[in-house]
Amino acid sequence: KAAGVGVNKEEKMDEYNQANSPSLICNDFDKDLTELHEIVARWVVSITTDTADHVSALKQAILNDIARLCQFFGSEGVMSCILPQILAFLNDRKDWQLRAALCKNLPSVCAIVGRAATEQFVVPCVETALIDDEEMVVSSALLCLSSLVETGLLTRIVLLGVNPKNSSGTSTSNKTNESKLTAKDQSRKGILQKYSPLLVYPSDEVRYAASSLFATCSRTVGFPDDEVLILPILRPFLRHDGSRSLLYTDGILSSLLPPLCKKYLRGIPLDISSRYFIQIREYHSSDEDQFDCFIDGVRSFLSMHRRGVQRDRNAENNGTLRVIHDKIESMLRLSCTVHVPNQKHVELITDPKPLWCD
């Protein structure tokens, strides 16, 4: 019993010495890391919000190494600081290279923020890039979606919509069934259906990127879902009734219909009686519904494209008016600082001799 009491006393003495002894190591890691986060965040915000033309190279440099920057900030820091700043690059209509670089490097950011944030915040912004005027921006956005599908950051609802069985288009035989769908369901189409006309876009890079997206989605969903859900969306844009054996990039690309004319992207209405659409009808002569799906899909995409172009023009005009207004304001402020000489000062300049001199 005496030995036990001695051991307890020694343990109490050790605890007392540890509690009262000065700490040899000062652990301020969390505090220092927080301060460093704040410093870097201020630096990032300063660069990303600068609208000068010479800052574009710095913005692209940030995007090219965005993966390490996201690892430094972590998920919460990316959501609060990095993601809102870089997504605003899509509003820069003067620098298409910056918009393309953003789409190219977005998958690195999405890997940090996760699937939910990607579908809620990133995908709607990428969709605006899919109707961009610049071909390289559109192709970069399609490749971005392909990368997101490969990494499992997009669900089937985002890709195929809420009614995948009806995602092959609005053919004449499905008019009755389509009328029963609510407006909300009709508006929630999948990415593949909404932007399938990019398969006949008048650009080789865009058609290749669109074929790659469809091939990636086919590999991801696997058999038999690729044949049941994806192939019906693809068939209206193929020269023949394809099978799942061609659901790879080169196979899809070699089977596509001829590309659209660029004049339709400039706002000219579709002419169904033109030589191009007569040729498309001949390819779908065995199934008229596929031709109807093709026309409906192209019309829907061109409508979105025209709205996007009009929105960009309005934003550009508003920006030009804002610049003119700012210049006028600066000129008015400058005029207020100019001091006009009074009459006495003018008289002294014209006749500097005093009266008594005469």
Backbone hydrogen bonds, N-H to C=O, Kabsch-Sander energy under -0.5 kcal/mol:
donor,donor_aa,acceptor,acceptor_aa,energy
5,V,1,K,-2.1
6,G,2,A,-2.0
7,V,3,A,-2.1
8,N,4,G,-2.1
9,K,5,V,-1.9
10,E,6,G,-2.1
11,E,7,V,-2.3
12,K,8,N,-2.3
13,M,9,K,-2.3
14,D,10,E,-2.3
15,E,11,E,-2.3
16,Y,12,K,-2.2
17,N,13,M,-2.6
18,Q,14,D,-2.4
19,A,15,E,-2.0
20,N,16,Y,-1.9
21,S,17,N,-1.7
27,N,25,I,-0.8
28,D,26,C,-1.2
32,D,28,D,-2.6
33,L,29,F,-2.8
34,T,30,D,-2.2
35,E,31,K,-2.1
36,L,32,D,-2.3
37,H,33,L,-2.5
38,E,34,T,-2.1
39,I,35,E,-2.0
40,V,36,L,-2.6
41,A,37,H,-2.5
42,R,38,E,-2.1
43,W,39,I,-1.8
44,V,40,V,-2.7
45,V,41,A,-2.7
46,S,42,R,-2.0
47,I,43,W,-1.7
48,T,44,V,-2.9
49,T,45,V,-1.8
50,D,47,I,-0.9
55,V,52,A,-1.0
56,S,53,D,-1.4
59,K,55,V,-2.2
60,Q,56,S,-2.3
61,A,57,A,-1.9
62,I,58,L,-2.0
63,L,59,K,-2.0
64,N,60,Q,-2.3
65,D,61,A,-0.9
65,D,62,I,-0.5
66,I,63,L,-1.5
69,L,65,D,-1.2
70,C,66,I,-2.2
71,Q,67,A,-2.0
72,F,68,R,-1.8
73,F,69,L,-1.8
74,G,70,C,-2.6
77,G,73,F,-0.8
78,V,74,G,-2.3
79,M,75,S,-2.2
80,S,76,E,-1.8
81,C,77,G,-2.2
82,I,77,G,-1.1
83,L,78,V,-3.0
85,Q,81,C,-0.9
86,I,82,I,-2.3
87,L,83,L,-2.1
88,A,84,P,-0.7
89,F,86,I,-1.6
90,L,87,L,-1.4
91,N,88,A,-1.6
92,D,89,F,-1.7
93,R,91,N,-1.4
95,D,92,D,-0.6
96,W,94,K,-0.7
99,R,95,D,-1.3
100,A,96,W,-2.4
101,A,97,Q,-2.4
102,L,98,L,-2.0
103,C,99,R,-2.0
104,K,100,A,-2.0
105,N,101,A,-1.7
106,L,102,L,-1.1
108,S,105,N,-0.8
109,V,105,N,-0.8
109,V,106,L,-0.7
110,C,106,L,-2.5
111,A,107,P,-1.8
112,I,108,S,-0.5
112,I,109,V,-1.1
113,V,109,V,-1.9
114,G,110,C,-2.2
118,T,114,G,-1.5
119,E,115,R,-2.6
120,Q,116,A,-1.9
121,F,117,A,-2.6
122,V,117,A,-1.1
122,V,118,T,-0.6
123,V,118,T,-2.6
125,C,121,F,-0.7
125,C,122,V,-0.5
126,V,122,V,-2.2
127,E,123,V,-2.2
128,T,124,P,-1.1
129,A,125,C,-1.1
130,L,126,V,-1.0
131,I,128,T,-0.8
132,D,129,A,-1.3
138,V,134,E,-1.7
139,S,135,E,-2.6
140,S,136,M,-2.1
141,A,137,V,-2.1
142,L,138,V,-2.1
143,L,139,S,-2.3
144,C,140,S,-1.9
145,L,141,A,-2.0
146,S,142,L,-2.1
147,S,143,L,-2.1
148,L,144,C,-2.1
149,V,145,L,-2.3
150,E,146,S,-2.2
151,T,147,S,-1.9
152,G,149,V,-1.2
153,L,148,L,-2.5
154,L,148,L,-0.5
159,L,155,T,-1.6
160,L,156,R,-3.6
161,G,156,R,-0.5
161,G,157,I,-1.9
162,V,188,R,-1.5
166,N,163,N,-1.6
167,S,164,P,-1.3
169,G,166,N,-0.8
171,S,169,G,-0.8
174,N,171,S,-1.1
175,K,172,T,-1.0
178,E,174,N,-2.5
179,S,175,K,-1.8
180,K,176,T,-0.7
180,K,177,N,-0.7
181,L,178,E,-1.3
186,Q,182,T,-2.0
187,S,183,A,-1.7
188,R,184,K,-1.0
189,K,187,S,-1.0
190,G,160,L,-0.7
191,I,158,V,-2.2
192,L,159,L,-1.9
194,K,190,G,-2.4
195,Y,191,I,-2.2
196,S,193,Q,-0.7
198,L,195,Y,-1.5
199,L,196,S,-2.3
200,V,197,P,-1.8
201,Y,198,L,-1.3
203,S,201,Y,-2.6
207,R,203,S,-2.2
208,Y,204,D,-2.3
209,A,205,E,-2.3
210,A,206,V,-2.6
211,S,207,R,-2.2
212,S,208,Y,-2.3
213,L,209,A,-2.0
214,F,210,A,-2.1
215,A,211,S,-2.3
216,T,212,S,-2.5
217,C,213,L,-2.4
218,S,214,F,-2.1
219,R,215,A,-2.1
220,T,216,T,-2.0
221,V,217,C,-2.5
222,G,218,S,-2.0
226,D,222,G,-2.3
228,V,224,P,-1.8
229,L,225,D,-3.0
230,I,225,D,-0.8
230,I,226,D,-0.7
231,L,226,D,-2.3
233,I,230,I,-0.7
234,L,230,I,-1.5
235,R,231,L,-2.2
237,F,234,L,-1.8
238,L,235,R,-2.1
239,R,255,S,-2.6
242,G,240,H,-1.4
246,L,243,S,-1.7
247,L,244,R,-1.3
248,Y,246,L,-2.3
252,I,248,Y,-2.8
253,L,249,T,-2.6
254,S,250,D,-2.1
255,S,251,G,-0.6
255,S,252,I,-1.0
256,L,253,L,-0.7
257,L,237,F,-2.0
260,L,200,V,-3.2
264,Y,261,C,-1.2
265,L,261,C,-0.5
265,L,262,K,-0.8
266,R,262,K,-0.9
267,G,264,Y,-1.1
268,I,263,K,-1.7
272,I,270,L,-0.6
274,S,271,D,-1.9
278,I,274,S,-1.8
279,Q,275,R,-2.0
280,I,276,Y,-2.0
281,R,277,F,-2.3
282,E,278,I,-1.7
283,Y,279,Q,-1.7
284,H,280,I,-1.4
285,S,282,E,-1.3
287,D,284,H,-1.1
290,Q,287,D,-0.8
291,F,287,D,-0.9
292,D,288,E,-1.9
293,C,289,D,-2.4
294,F,290,Q,-2.1
295,I,291,F,-2.4
296,D,292,D,-2.6
297,G,293,C,-2.4
298,V,294,F,-2.4
299,R,295,I,-2.6
300,S,296,D,-2.2
301,F,297,G,-2.2
302,L,298,V,-2.7
303,S,299,R,-2.1
304,M,300,S,-2.0
305,H,301,F,-2.7
306,R,302,L,-2.6
307,R,303,S,-2.1
308,G,304,M,-2.3
309,V,305,H,-2.5
310,Q,306,R,-2.6
311,R,307,R,-2.3
312,D,308,G,-2.2
313,R,309,V,-2.3
314,N,310,Q,-2.4
315,A,311,R,-2.4
316,E,312,D,-2.5
317,N,313,R,-2.8
318,N,314,N,-2.7
319,G,315,A,-2.2
320,T,316,E,-2.4
321,L,317,N,-2.7
322,R,318,N,-2.1
323,V,319,G,-2.1
324,I,320,T,-2.4
325,H,321,L,-2.6
326,D,322,R,-2.5
327,K,323,V,-2.3
328,I,324,I,-2.4
329,E,325,H,-2.4
330,S,326,D,-2.4
331,M,327,K,-2.3
332,L,328,I,-2.3
333,R,329,E,-2.4
334,L,330,S,-2.3
335,S,331,M,-2.4
336,C,332,L,-1.5
337,T,333,R,-0.7
337,T,334,L,-0.7
338,V,334,L,-0.5
338,V,335,S,-0.8
340,V,338,V,-0.6
346,V,342,N,-1.6
347,E,343,Q,-2.3
348,L,344,K,-1.9
349,I,345,H,-1.5
350,T,346,V,-2.5
351,D,347,E,-2.6
357,C,354,P,-1.1
358,D,355,L,-1.3
